[in-house]
């Protein structure tokens, strides 16, 4: 696991590519919520979040997720080799937090 200093460096010095990938993952997560079952736990809050996210500035919303992404041990071990699937997994794991579900 990287040190806190290394995580800070990953967050602020990884460049635009990481930010674009996280923004795309956020958009994919929000789009998926639009089509999920109303029976999904927390759906009402998730739907409000998804609509606001897709109608707003995805890049700004992505900023909320970047710390979670770089703090993931698999991604932090080699951020340049992080797969889209790894980034998407992390984003999907924290959506409920930002949607106010948990």
C-alpha positions as CSV (number, residue, x, y, z in Angstrom):
1,X,0.0,0.0,0.0
2,X,1.4,3.4,-0.9
3,X,2.1,6.0,1.7
4,X,-0.2,8.9,2.2
5,X,2.3,11.1,0.4
6,X,2.3,8.7,-2.5
7,X,-1.5,8.7,-2.6
8,X,-1.5,12.5,-2.6
9,X,0.9,12.4,-5.5
10,X,-1.2,9.9,-7.4
11,X,-4.3,12.1,-6.9
12,X,-2.8,15.4,-8.0
13,X,-0.1,14.4,-10.4
14,X,-1.7,11.6,-12.5
15,X,-2.8,14.0,-15.2
16,X,-5.9,14.4,-17.2
17,X,-6.1,10.8,-18.4
18,X,-7.0,9.5,-14.9
19,X,-9.6,12.3,-14.5
20,X,-11.2,11.5,-17.9
21,X,-11.3,7.8,-17.1
22,X,-13.0,8.4,-13.7
23,X,-15.4,10.9,-15.3
24,X,-16.4,8.2,-17.9
25,X,-16.8,5.6,-15.1
26,X,-19.1,8.0,-13.2
27,X,-21.2,8.6,-16.4
28,X,-21.4,4.8,-16.9
29,X,-22.5,4.3,-13.3
30,X,-25.1,7.0,-13.6
31,X,-26.4,5.7,-16.9
32,X,-26.8,2.2,-15.4
33,X,-28.8,3.6,-12.5
34,X,-31.3,5.1,-14.9
35,X,-32.2,1.6,-16.1
36,X,-32.1,-0.3,-12.8
37,X,-35.1,-1.8,-11.1
38,X,-37.1,0.4,-8.8
39,X,-36.7,-2.4,-6.3
40,X,-32.9,-1.8,-6.0
41,X,-32.1,-0.7,-2.5
42,X,-31.8,3.1,-2.4
43,X,-33.1,3.4,-5.9
44,X,-35.0,6.7,-5.4
45,X,-31.9,8.5,-4.0
46,X,-29.7,6.8,-6.6
47,X,-32.0,8.0,-9.4
48,X,-31.9,11.6,-8.2
49,X,-28.1,11.4,-8.0
50,X,-27.8,9.8,-11.5
51,X,-30.1,12.4,-13.2
52,X,-28.3,15.3,-11.5
53,X,-24.9,13.8,-12.4
54,X,-25.8,13.3,-16.1
55,X,-27.4,16.8,-16.3
56,X,-24.4,18.5,-14.6
57,X,-20.7,18.7,-15.0
58,X,-19.4,15.1,-15.0
59,X,-15.9,16.3,-14.6
60,X,-16.8,18.1,-11.4
61,X,-18.6,15.1,-10.1
62,X,-15.6,12.9,-10.9
63,X,-13.5,14.9,-8.5
64,X,-15.6,13.4,-5.7
65,X,-14.6,9.9,-6.8
66,X,-10.9,10.3,-7.5
67,X,-9.7,9.8,-4.0
68,X,-11.6,6.5,-3.7
69,X,-10.0,5.4,-7.0
70,X,-6.4,6.3,-6.1
71,X,-6.8,4.8,-2.6
72,X,-7.7,1.4,-4.0
73,X,-4.7,-0.8,-3.4
74,X,-4.9,-2.5,-6.8
75,X,-5.0,0.8,-8.7
76,X,-2.5,2.5,-6.5
77,X,0.0,-0.3,-7.0
78,X,0.4,0.7,-10.6
79,X,-2.0,3.5,-11.7
80,X,-0.7,3.4,-15.3
81,X,-1.8,-0.2,-15.6
82,X,-5.2,0.2,-13.9
83,X,-7.8,-1.3,-16.1
84,X,-11.1,0.4,-16.9
85,X,-12.8,-2.4,-15.1
86,X,-10.8,-1.6,-11.9
87,X,-11.8,2.0,-12.0
88,X,-15.4,1.2,-12.8
89,X,-15.5,-1.2,-9.9
90,X,-14.3,1.4,-7.4
91,X,-16.8,4.0,-8.7
92,X,-19.7,1.6,-8.5
93,X,-18.7,0.7,-4.9
94,X,-19.0,4.3,-3.7
95,X,-22.0,5.6,-5.7
96,X,-24.3,4.9,-2.8
97,X,-22.3,7.1,-0.6
98,X,-22.4,10.1,-2.9
99,X,-26.1,9.4,-3.6
100,X,-26.9,9.6,0.1
101,X,-27.9,5.9,0.4
102,X,-25.2,4.9,2.9
